[in-house]
Amino acid sequence: MREEDLSVTGIVLKRFPLRENDFLVTLLTKEKGKISVFAYGARRQNSRLLGVLEPFCFGTFRLLPVKGGYRADSAQIRNYFECFRKDMDAAFYGTFFLELADYYTRENNEETALLHLLYVALRALEKGTIERKLVCCIYEIRALVTQGEFPGVMQKVRSDTAYTIDFIVHSPLNHLYTFTVSDAVLIELCAFCKELRKRCIDRPLKSLAMLEMGSI
């Protein structure tokens, strides 16, 4: 790797087409936080970037500096999260997780904690052993905690719901997706997260609209 090259570990949050053959890709990375990357020629069938800069792709990306940012040179993908291409319901949740991470982050800020949370949450969706609504509630609450914006419990809830929220706020990351809750607690958690969104998100999220049409 040349001295000016940059290798980052992260996940593709989104991408947009540029001109006929290019993409503008948003990565959330361990080393640089959220960055925008040009992917020249990535839409061509013979491009080595074809298929490795799609949303959910997690791995190591080799970047080269260009005027106005970086361009992608190559990628080694560790997890494509193929389940989101096969399960539409899971894909709605996963896309919401990506969009929420994009909403809460700013370019070139340190965002390692949110990157780790996002990956763990996507893996929990992928495994499918925990109710997806619960996976989503845990992610939404902990994301606000990670960004220093969690307002606390703003409404009266059951004692076991309050305990669950406290557990989500304070537990180590590797313990977040190791429990289940009763139907009554899950209903309150979903209502609590809905109030959080009203308070903390100031613009419409396309993926949230899709989820709300479904089951969230």
C-alpha positions as CSV (number, residue, x, y, z in Angstrom):
1,M,0.0,0.0,0.0
2,R,1.4,3.4,-1.0
3,E,2.1,5.9,1.8
4,E,-0.8,8.1,0.7
5,D,-3.3,5.2,0.5
6,L,-5.8,4.8,3.3
7,S,-7.3,1.5,4.6
8,V,-10.5,1.7,6.6
9,T,-12.8,-0.8,8.3
10,G,-16.4,0.0,8.0
11,I,-19.9,-0.4,6.5
12,V,-21.6,1.0,3.5
13,L,-24.5,3.2,4.8
14,K,-25.8,4.3,1.4
15,R,-24.8,5.0,-2.2
16,F,-26.1,7.3,-5.0
17,P,-25.5,7.0,-8.8
18,L,-23.2,9.6,-10.3
19,R,-23.1,10.1,-14.1
20,E,-23.3,6.9,-16.1
21,N,-20.8,4.6,-14.4
22,D,-20.0,6.0,-10.9
23,F,-21.4,6.0,-7.4
24,L,-21.1,8.3,-4.4
25,V,-20.8,6.1,-1.4
26,T,-21.2,6.9,2.3
27,L,-19.1,4.8,4.6
28,L,-19.2,4.6,8.4
29,T,-15.7,3.7,9.4
30,K,-13.6,3.0,12.5
31,E,-10.7,5.2,11.5
32,K,-12.4,8.3,9.9
33,G,-16.0,8.2,11.1
34,K,-18.5,8.9,8.4
35,I,-16.9,9.7,5.0
36,S,-18.1,10.2,1.4
37,V,-16.2,8.1,-1.2
38,F,-16.3,8.3,-5.0
39,A,-16.5,5.0,-6.7
40,Y,-15.4,5.6,-10.3
41,G,-16.5,3.0,-12.8
42,A,-18.2,0.9,-10.1
43,R,-21.3,0.5,-12.2
44,R,-19.5,-1.2,-15.0
45,Q,-19.8,-5.0,-15.2
46,N,-16.1,-5.6,-15.3
47,S,-15.3,-3.3,-12.3
48,R,-13.6,-4.8,-9.3
49,L,-15.8,-2.6,-7.2
50,L,-19.0,-4.1,-8.5
51,G,-21.0,-5.7,-5.7
52,V,-18.7,-4.6,-2.9
53,L,-20.0,-1.1,-2.3
54,E,-23.7,-1.9,-1.7
55,P,-25.5,-1.0,1.5
56,F,-24.8,-3.4,4.4
57,C,-21.4,-4.4,3.0
58,F,-19.0,-4.6,5.9
59,G,-15.2,-5.0,5.5
60,T,-11.9,-3.2,4.7
61,F,-11.9,-0.5,2.0
62,R,-8.8,0.8,0.3
63,L,-9.1,4.4,-0.5
64,L,-7.1,7.0,-2.4
65,P,-7.2,10.7,-1.7
66,V,-8.7,12.9,-4.5
67,K,-9.8,16.5,-4.6
68,G,-12.8,16.8,-2.3
69,G,-12.4,13.5,-0.5
70,Y,-11.5,9.9,-1.4
71,R,-12.1,7.4,-4.1
72,A,-12.5,3.7,-3.6
73,D,-9.7,1.5,-5.0
74,S,-10.7,-1.9,-3.7
75,A,-12.5,-3.7,-0.9
76,Q,-12.3,-6.9,1.1
77,I,-15.8,-7.7,2.3
78,R,-16.2,-9.7,5.5
79,N,-20.0,-9.7,5.7
80,Y,-22.4,-8.9,2.9
81,F,-25.4,-9.4,5.1
82,E,-27.1,-11.5,2.4
83,C,-30.1,-12.1,4.6
84,F,-31.3,-8.6,3.8
85,R,-31.5,-9.4,0.1
86,K,-33.7,-12.5,0.8
87,D,-35.9,-11.3,3.7
88,M,-37.8,-8.1,2.9
89,D,-39.0,-7.6,6.5
90,A,-35.5,-7.9,7.9
91,A,-34.3,-5.6,5.1
92,F,-36.8,-2.9,6.2
93,Y,-35.3,-3.0,9.7
94,G,-31.7,-3.1,8.5
95,T,-32.3,-0.2,6.2
96,F,-33.8,1.8,9.0
97,F,-30.7,1.0,11.1
98,L,-28.4,2.3,8.4
99,E,-30.4,5.5,7.9
100,L,-30.5,6.2,11.6
101,A,-26.8,5.8,11.8
102,D,-26.4,8.2,8.9
103,Y,-28.8,10.7,10.6
104,Y,-26.9,10.7,13.9
105,T,-23.4,11.0,12.5
106,R,-21.4,13.8,11.0
107,E,-18.6,13.6,8.5
108,N,-15.1,12.9,9.9
109,N,-16.3,12.6,13.6
110,E,-15.1,9.8,15.8
111,E,-18.0,7.2,15.5
112,T,-16.4,3.9,16.5
113,A,-19.0,3.1,19.2
114,L,-21.9,3.6,16.8
115,L,-20.2,1.5,14.2
116,H,-19.8,-1.3,16.6
117,L,-23.5,-0.9,17.8
118,L,-24.7,-0.9,14.2
119,Y,-22.8,-4.1,13.3
120,V,-24.0,-5.9,16.4
121,A,-27.6,-4.9,15.8
122,L,-27.5,-6.1,12.1
123,R,-26.0,-9.4,13.3
124,A,-28.9,-9.7,15.7
125,L,-31.3,-9.2,12.9
126,E,-29.4,-11.7,10.8
127,K,-29.5,-14.4,13.5
128,G,-33.2,-14.0,14.0
129,T,-33.3,-15.4,17.5
130,I,-34.8,-12.2,19.1
131,E,-38.0,-10.5,18.1
132,R,-37.2,-7.9,15.5
133,K,-39.2,-5.2,17.2
134,L,-37.0,-5.7,20.3
135,V,-33.8,-5.6,18.3
136,C,-35.0,-2.3,16.9
137,C,-35.9,-0.8,20.3
138,I,-32.5,-1.8,21.7
139,Y,-30.7,-0.2,18.7
140,E,-32.7,3.0,18.9
141,I,-32.2,3.6,22.6
142,R,-28.5,2.6,22.6
143,A,-27.8,4.8,19.5
144,L,-29.0,7.8,21.4
145,V,-26.9,6.8,24.4
146,T,-23.9,6.4,22.2
147,Q,-24.4,9.9,20.7
148,G,-24.9,11.5,24.2
149,E,-28.5,12.4,23.3
150,F,-30.6,10.0,25.3
151,P,-33.2,12.1,27.3
152,G,-34.1,9.5,29.8
153,V,-37.5,8.0,30.4
154,M,-40.0,10.7,29.6
155,Q,-43.2,8.8,30.5
156,K,-44.7,6.5,33.1
157,V,-43.8,2.9,32.3
158,R,-44.0,-0.4,34.1
159,S,-41.2,-1.2,36.5
160,D,-40.0,-4.1,34.4
161,T,-40.0,-1.8,31.3
162,A,-38.0,0.8,33.3
163,Y,-35.5,-2.0,34.3
164,T,-35.2,-3.1,30.6
165,I,-34.5,0.4,29.5
166,D,-31.8,0.8,32.2
167,F,-30.3,-2.5,31.1
168,I,-30.1,-1.3,27.5
169,V,-28.6,2.0,28.5
170,H,-25.8,0.6,30.8
171,S,-25.0,-2.9,29.6
172,P,-21.8,-3.8,27.7
173,L,-22.3,-4.1,24.0
174,N,-21.9,-7.9,24.0
175,H,-24.8,-8.3,26.4
176,L,-27.3,-6.1,24.5
177,Y,-28.9,-8.9,22.4
178,T,-28.9,-11.7,25.0
179,F,-32.4,-11.3,26.4
180,T,-36.1,-11.3,25.6
181,V,-39.1,-9.5,27.2
182,S,-42.8,-10.1,27.7
183,D,-45.3,-8.9,25.2
184,A,-46.4,-6.1,27.6
185,V,-42.9,-4.8,28.0
186,L,-42.3,-4.9,24.3
187,I,-45.4,-2.9,23.6
188,E,-44.2,-0.2,26.1
189,L,-40.7,-0.2,24.6
190,C,-42.1,0.3,21.1
191,A,-44.3,3.2,22.4
192,F,-41.3,4.7,24.2
193,C,-39.1,4.5,21.1
194,K,-41.9,6.2,19.1
195,E,-41.8,9.1,21.5
196,L,-38.0,9.2,21.3
197,R,-38.3,9.5,17.5
198,K,-40.7,12.4,17.8
199,R,-38.4,14.2,20.2
200,C,-35.0,13.5,18.6
201,I,-35.5,13.2,14.9
202,D,-36.5,16.4,13.1
203,R,-37.0,15.2,9.6
204,P,-38.8,12.3,7.8
205,L,-36.8,9.1,7.4
206,K,-37.8,7.1,4.3
207,S,-37.0,3.8,5.9
208,L,-39.0,4.6,9.0
209,A,-42.0,5.3,6.8
210,M,-41.7,1.9,5.2
211,L,-41.4,0.2,8.7
212,E,-44.4,2.1,10.0
213,M,-46.4,0.8,7.0
214,G,-45.5,-2.7,8.2
215,S,-45.1,-3.6,11.8
216,I,-43.0,-1.2,13.9
